[in-house]
Amino acid sequence: MLRKATLITLGTSLVFALIGGSVAYLFVYIGIESVLVGLSMTFSSTIICLKLLPTRTLHHQHTGEIIISILLLQNLLATAVLLLIGGLSGHDSSIKGAGLLVITLHFC
């Protein structure tokens, strides 16, 4: 299930990032601003998506498991992107945070 969820998460995130960045570029935002808008378009709200699941039985079905896996991977991706943005701003704590994220993901 990890392979399916990872492919879907990365694919949809890339598509939404490209669409968001392209729209921002059309509205005359410069390079890094377009990238930031594109990155912000890739993430959804986990709580809202979980509330949209129709019943609790869906959580125990294969479709529900994939949806929840995708949402968890999106949260990890969002955390990594936020650490990257913080690291690009020149704060040392983001580098430590990125290292902790890598270590945590390695042991999960």
N, C-alpha and C positions, 0 to 999 in steps of 0.2 A: 504494500500500500504506500510505502514511503516513496517509491519511484514514481507512481502515478501522481501523488500529491505534489511532489517536487516539480515534475514536468508541467503540471497544470499551473502551479503557483508561479514558476519562473516565466512560463509562456504568457499568462495573463498579465503579470506585472510588467513584462517587457512591452506588450501591446499597449497597455494603458499609459506607460511612461512615454512611449513614442507619440501617442495621440495627444497627451497633455503637453508634452514639450513642443510638439508641432503647433498646437493651438496658441500656446504662449509666444512662440516665435512669430506666428502670423499677427499677433497683437504687438509686435515690435519690442518684445523683451530681448535683451542681449543674451549671449550664450549661457552663462552660469545661472541666470534667472530662469531661463527656459528649462534647464536641467532640473532645477529645484522644483519648479511647477510640475514637471513630468514625474519626478520622484514622489511628490505629494499625491499625485493622482493614482498611484499604484496601491494604496492601502485602503482597506475598508474597515469599518467598525465591527469588531468581533461580536460585541453585544447585540447590535442590530441584526446581524446575520443569524446569530443563534436564535433570536426571538422570531425570525421569519421561518424557522423550521416548523412545520405544521404540528407535529405531535412528538411526544417523547419516544414513541416507537421508532421514529425515523433516526433517532440517535443510535439505535441499536442495529439499524440496517446498514448495508454496505455504503449506500449513498450518503447517509448521515455521517458515517465514519470518515469518508473522503472529504466531505465539506468541513468537518471539524479539523481534520489534518491540514487542509489548505489554510484555514484561518490561523492555526497555530504557526504554520510556516510563514504566513504573511506577517505575523507579529514578530517572529525572529528576524525576518528580513527588514522590517521597519526599525527594529532596535539596531541592527547592523548599519543601516543607512543613517540613522540619527547619530550613531557613534562616529561614522565617517564624516558627516557634516561638521560635528563638533571638533573632530581632529583637524579638519581643513581650516577651521577658524583659529587654530594655534594653541589650543588648550592641551596641556599635558595629561590631564585626567582622562581624556577621551582615548588616548593610546592605552592607558591602563585598563579602561573599560572594554576596549576592543580585545585586549589580551584575555581578560576574564571571560568575555563572550566566547572566544575560541576554545578556551579550556573547558568551559561549561558544556559547549556543544560536543566536544570530544568525549566527555564522560557520560553523556545522555544516552 
